[in-house]
Amino acid sequence: MRLGVDIEKVARFSLPADDPFLTANFTEEERSYAFAKTSPPQHLCGMFCAKEAAKKTLDTPVEMRAIRVTREESGRPLLEVEGCADSFEVSISHAGEYAVAAVIRKVEGRGD
């Protein structure tokens, strides 16, 4: 099992939907989800934190768009990494001007 954590300032994500930073780091589905919310920067920041936390659990570099944050019908976040068979647990929180995420990677083939 591996753990990754990341925290970021929400203000960093106060950008238009077509900003190059957002298109480079988020899928169309992630951007659509965030911009359908009352506070897009808060949701973008939380997803970015989840992606950064996931990267910290991986053995090899991966592009941010290869890490996808989706939601269950209940709203619970899910995370998957393209080309990675391992499963991930993710928790995202927002408080004031910050968002934070923690990711646990359950390494395939290990008893962790």
C-alpha positions as CSV (number, residue, x, y, z in Angstrom):
1,M,0.0,0.0,0.0
2,R,1.2,3.5,-0.8
3,L,0.0,6.9,0.4
4,G,0.1,10.3,-1.3
5,V,-1.1,13.6,0.0
6,D,-1.3,17.0,-1.7
7,I,-2.6,20.5,-0.7
8,E,-3.1,23.5,-2.9
9,K,-4.5,27.0,-2.8
10,V,-7.9,27.2,-4.5
11,A,-7.2,30.7,-6.0
12,R,-4.6,29.1,-8.3
13,F,-7.5,27.5,-10.2
14,S,-9.6,30.7,-10.9
15,L,-9.1,30.3,-14.6
16,P,-11.4,30.1,-17.7
17,A,-12.5,26.6,-18.8
18,D,-10.3,26.8,-21.9
19,D,-7.1,27.9,-20.1
20,P,-4.1,25.9,-21.3
21,F,-3.2,24.9,-17.7
22,L,-6.6,23.4,-17.3
23,T,-6.7,21.6,-20.7
24,A,-3.2,20.2,-20.0
25,N,-4.1,18.8,-16.6
26,F,-7.8,17.9,-16.7
27,T,-9.9,15.8,-19.0
28,E,-13.0,17.3,-20.7
29,E,-15.2,15.4,-18.3
30,E,-13.4,16.8,-15.2
31,R,-13.6,20.3,-16.5
32,S,-17.3,20.0,-17.3
33,Y,-17.9,18.6,-13.9
34,A,-16.1,21.5,-12.2
35,F,-17.6,24.2,-14.3
36,A,-21.2,22.9,-13.6
37,K,-20.6,23.6,-9.9
38,T,-21.1,26.8,-8.0
39,S,-17.4,27.1,-7.2
40,P,-15.3,25.6,-10.2
41,P,-11.9,26.6,-8.7
42,Q,-12.7,24.7,-5.5
43,H,-13.5,21.5,-7.5
44,L,-10.6,21.9,-9.9
45,C,-8.2,22.4,-7.0
46,G,-9.5,19.3,-5.2
47,M,-9.2,17.1,-8.3
48,F,-5.7,18.5,-9.0
49,C,-4.7,17.6,-5.4
50,A,-6.0,14.1,-6.0
51,K,-4.0,13.7,-9.2
52,E,-0.8,15.0,-7.5
53,A,-1.4,12.7,-4.5
54,A,-1.8,9.8,-6.9
55,K,1.4,10.6,-8.7
56,K,3.2,10.4,-5.4
57,T,2.2,6.8,-5.1
58,L,3.4,5.7,-8.6
59,D,6.8,4.3,-9.5
60,T,7.0,6.0,-12.9
61,P,6.0,9.5,-14.2
62,V,2.6,9.8,-15.7
63,E,0.8,12.8,-17.3
64,M,-1.9,14.5,-15.3
65,R,-4.6,13.8,-17.9
66,A,-3.8,10.0,-17.5
67,I,-5.1,10.3,-14.0
68,R,-8.9,10.6,-14.0
69,V,-11.1,11.7,-11.1
70,T,-14.7,10.6,-11.5
71,R,-17.6,10.3,-9.1
72,E,-20.0,7.6,-8.0
73,E,-23.7,8.6,-8.1
74,S,-23.5,9.4,-4.4
75,G,-20.7,12.0,-5.2
76,R,-17.9,9.9,-3.7
77,P,-14.7,10.5,-5.7
78,L,-13.1,7.7,-7.6
79,L,-9.6,7.7,-9.2
80,E,-8.0,5.6,-11.9
81,V,-4.7,5.8,-13.6
82,E,-4.4,4.9,-17.3
83,G,-2.4,1.7,-17.7
84,C,-2.3,0.9,-14.0
85,A,-4.1,-2.2,-12.8
86,D,-3.9,-1.1,-9.1
87,S,-6.9,0.2,-7.2
88,F,-7.0,3.6,-5.5
89,E,-8.9,5.1,-2.7
90,V,-9.2,8.9,-2.7
91,S,-10.5,11.5,-0.3
92,I,-10.8,15.2,-1.3
93,S,-11.6,18.0,1.2
94,H,-12.0,21.8,0.8
95,A,-11.7,24.4,3.6
96,G,-11.6,28.1,2.9
97,E,-8.8,28.9,0.5
98,Y,-7.3,25.4,0.4
99,A,-8.1,21.9,-0.9
100,V,-6.4,18.7,0.1
101,A,-6.5,15.1,-1.1
102,A,-5.1,11.8,0.1
103,V,-4.7,8.8,-2.1
104,I,-4.0,5.2,-1.1
105,R,-2.7,2.9,-3.9
106,K,-3.3,-0.8,-3.3
107,V,-0.4,-2.3,-5.2
108,E,-1.6,-5.3,-7.3
109,G,0.0,-8.6,-6.3
110,R,1.0,-7.4,-2.8
111,G,-0.7,-8.2,0.4
112,D,-0.7,-4.6,1.5
